Amino acid sequence: MWMNIRSLLDIAIVSFIIYRILVTLVGTQAIQLVKGVFFLTLLYVLAWLCGFRLLSYFLGNSLLALSLAIPIVFQPELRKMLVEIGRGHFYKRQMSADEAEVRVNQIASALQYLKANKIGALIVLQRGDELSKYTQTAIHLNAKITEELIESIFWVNNPLHDGAIVLDRYKIISAGCYLPLADAPEISRWYGTRHRAALGVTQVSDALVFIVSEERGEISLAASGRLDKNLKDFQVEKLLMHYFSGGQVIKGWKSRLNELKKIFWANADISDPGGMGGLVN
């Protein structure tokens, strides 16, 4: 009986470790390698069972070569995983409603202040897709999410005010981040560099981006390569609460847009002079 319980506990611990490793690698290039290795391993087993000696020999040696190359090629991803373990983030508990509300209030208040004072800003909410290619070349903060810090970063005399800040559900990761600009003929000429940068990063990731326009003093949202302008304060708060309360990350831009539509009220007044189509009907 004791041996059975110990075996089950042993299996459960190993399963949990494998699960956390996969969660840490989601959104990185390494997860694609994991899928490829799994496919090659499955093919190797099938070739061995079917008696294909040459194919099984070739696949076996390929897997051996991959096992030697993985630590070298994917050093950044492995380093990230070890850092997460060292910081105690290997297991992240679910954020409570009170914690989520505090973060929502901090960001919403900062956005309202920036909007009222017509201070331009770009705030990127990282979701499932990793944005390390933009954060690693910027100013790394790893700071607590506060209204005062966000406002001071985008203050006109701050050297970081021209770039974006990238944050996740727990911290501000980096500031002064430069994002890829969207370059498409259907984008209206009314969109400035900030809006094009917001659209650009949402075309290559599942991130959500808030933009504060210094010319018009309004808040916009970019998601899945599309833009909604002149958001109301309650819409901003509802979207932030959905994000910080752990809203499910859905792949595919159509699924993401449908997810976002549920957050807003049906009578939302959102204009789109560029004719790209809003997130809200």
Helices and strands as residue ranges (DSSP letters): H 2-25, H 29-50, H 53-73, H 75-86, H 97-116, E 121-125, H 132-135, E 139-143, H 147-153, E 164-167, E 172-177, H 193-203, E 208-212, E 219-223, E 226-228, H 233-244, H 253-261
